[in-house]
Amino acid sequence: MDRYERILTLHRLLKSAHYPVPLPRLMDELECSRATLYRDIAFLRDALGAPIESAGGEHAAFRYEAAEGQRFELPGLWLTSDELAALLALNELIGRSGPGVLAGALAPFKARIENLLSDRASGKALPVERIRVIPWGERKLDQQAFRITAGAVLDRKQLRFLYRARTTNNESRRTVSPQRLTHYRDNWYLDAWDHDREALRSFAVDRIVDPQTLEAASTDVPEQDLNDALASSYGIFAGKPKAWATIRFSAHAARWVADEHWHSQQKGSWMPDGRYELQVPYSNSRELLMDVLKYGPDAEIVAPLPLREEMKIMLQLALGGYQ
């Protein structure tokens, strides 16, 4: 453990201690000698202004003063090398998994992390190229539109924009109170209260054009109401569940499906013959049917009957294209 990490660990120990921490425990936690520990304590107290109290004698112990200790924090950004490496790896993931929307804003922070790592460690660069991210289904996103939309969410301001619905290909002007941003399957969605329709809606950010932040404050919708309307059914489609789908997967597909997260309220159980039965709530069947279709003959919708019939029609139409 280098000096940087020892100072950080020492601060955290004294900050969280309700009683003076004995010298042997500090030496053990910091993995250092008595002389090194006293030098670190002196640096923390004299150079950084930490309010350290000590009990001398044979059983030396240290703590922060009760009143000042709660207010004292280390100046600047203090992280362990593991935390810095994790942040740098996360930054690399963001840069490689998205269209640069967040990577640009985090670039200065990334440079600071790299400097801290190189100054404190052996000087070797982290092999971030060993992290591989493969986007799937990612759509082109306008960075300026994303920043304005995200800014309205964080500033709690109303937003006006032109929306080009992908399902109908129609354009409409919307005035909304942004509630939250949702990242789903490599794409961003805006959950918002639509003032014109007086209802909660979810908008694909890549279909938002010319967003403008308004001076009016957003109307906040309780989180439980948001989840009931936008997160209680399967997939990204809004609406409260109208039914539960029961899907049975072959013993082969079950090896994957049993470990997958389909919905927060999903129910799964193994069948005696090795197959796996999955139940999920849904409102709009479209996305659910597409996800089941990718398993081909290894998946069968058994209930409800209307959903099963809808799948049969889709399969018949698909087969008709090959005849």
Order of alpha helices (4+ residues) and beta strands (2+ residues): alpha-beta-alpha-alpha-beta-beta-alpha-alpha-alpha-alpha-beta-beta-beta-beta-beta-alpha-beta-alpha-beta-beta-alpha-beta-alpha
